[in-house]
């Protein structure tokens, strides 16, 4: 008796990927985007067009200081000897006194690098316009505080002025002196403080407007970290 032949079908299947390979593929597909951070950008051209900015730098380091700081705003960091040549100084020592004056208020800073074991340090300088912006704004805010204190004080008491030398006295002092000036013995008259208050309030409004304009010089930009 003949045996029946039975055909057997063999199904070829792809080998299953290992768990590690699957995990790696999953990570590749879901690779995270680089994180972002905010970068502050100062409109340095507009900043240095302000009289307050030029005056602040001038008071620290004179005209040469303004030239050096303005140069660094657009070309920093720069090596010290190269900076000296660009600014027409014969040697680096001559420019350092201006740099150190600016450094005293953190308007500039430096990093030092050493090339080789026995080599001298090389200094690289850069400017910080954000620091100058902060210092100007702080001056405005300090003046606003003083003006507000003056307003509060003038509202709290009456004042009298000497008709001869214009010295001012509060009410208590005027009473103690029998309304006679202790400086020139002139007669004291009551002072109309309303105009003083108006002038102080106008000054505060003016300074607040200045601070608002300073804020427009600052821009932030989202940057992907590498």
BELHUVEN-V801012 format. One record per backbone hydrogen bond with DSSP energy under -0.5 kcal/mol. CO is the residue of the C=O (numbers start at 1). NH is the residue of the N-H. Records with the same first field share a line. If there is no record, write none. Layout:
CO = NH + NH
This chain:
4 = 6
5 = 7
7 = 9
9 = 11
10 = 12
11 = 13
18 = 22
19 = 23
20 = 24
21 = 25
22 = 26
23 = 27
24 = 28
25 = 29
26 = 30
28 = 31
35 = 225
37 = 223
38 = 40
39 = 221
41 = 219
42 = 44
43 = 47
44 = 48
46 = 49
47 = 50
50 = 54
51 = 55
52 = 56
53 = 57
54 = 58
55 = 59
56 = 60
57 = 61
58 = 62
61 = 65
62 = 66
63 = 67
64 = 68
65 = 69
66 = 70
67 = 71
68 = 72
69 = 73
70 = 74
71 = 74 + 75
72 = 76 + 127
78 = 125
79 = 83
80 = 84
81 = 85
82 = 86
83 = 87
84 = 89
85 = 88
91 = 94 + 95
92 = 95 + 96
93 = 97
95 = 98 + 99
96 = 100
97 = 101
98 = 102
99 = 103
100 = 104
102 = 105 + 107 + 108
103 = 106
107 = 128
109 = 126
111 = 124
113 = 115 + 122
114 = 116
120 = 115
122 = 113
123 = 80
124 = 111
125 = 77 + 78
126 = 109
128 = 131 + 132
129 = 133
130 = 134
131 = 135
132 = 136
133 = 137
134 = 138
135 = 139
136 = 140
137 = 141
138 = 142
139 = 143
140 = 144
141 = 145
142 = 146
143 = 147
144 = 148
145 = 149
146 = 150
147 = 151
148 = 152
149 = 153
150 = 154
151 = 155
152 = 156
153 = 157
158 = 171
159 = 191
160 = 169
161 = 189
162 = 166
167 = 162
169 = 160
170 = 174
171 = 175
172 = 176
173 = 177
174 = 179
175 = 178
177 = 180
179 = 188
181 = 185
186 = 181
187 = 163
189 = 161
191 = 193
193 = 197
194 = 198
195 = 199
196 = 200
197 = 201
198 = 202
199 = 203
200 = 204
201 = 205
202 = 206
203 = 207
204 = 208
205 = 209
206 = 210
207 = 211
208 = 212
209 = 213
210 = 214
211 = 215
212 = 216
214 = 217
215 = 218
217 = 43 + 219
219 = 41
221 = 39
223 = 37
